[in-house]
Amino acid sequence: MKITPEHNERIAKMTFASVYPHYVTKIERKGRTKEELHQVIKWLTDFDNEKLQELIDKKVTFETFFKTAKLNPKAELITGVICGYRIEEIENPLTKQARYLDKLVDELAKGRKIEKILRS
């Protein structure tokens, strides 16, 4: 699928707080824990639980969320298809970062081992 400028803008303006409950629901429905989700988010962004909660409470956009993040250098090892898009072909950095997070949450929900998710 081709990513449009409108798609990139929609991702940038979406709040992390609006998506986070869906992440929690998805992984808990599959028997994973919120702690595991936070571990995966911390690996990608370097946000501890306190910072994550602060960003949720402030209802920051994905644009602000990822501008604030210290992205893990191994994030570029996250490849594959998520939401119909091949991650390694996404050109917009913010959209790519949001899809990194989606992919990690998806892998967690699918039961992949944490060590594999964290590309260790």
Secondary structure, DSSP 8 states (H G I E B T S, - for coil): ----HHHHHHHHHSBHHHHHHHHHHHHHHTT--HHHHHHHHHHHH---HHHHHHHHHTT-BHHHHHHH----GGGGG--SEETTEEGGG--SHHHHHHHHHHHHHHHHHTT--HHHHTT-
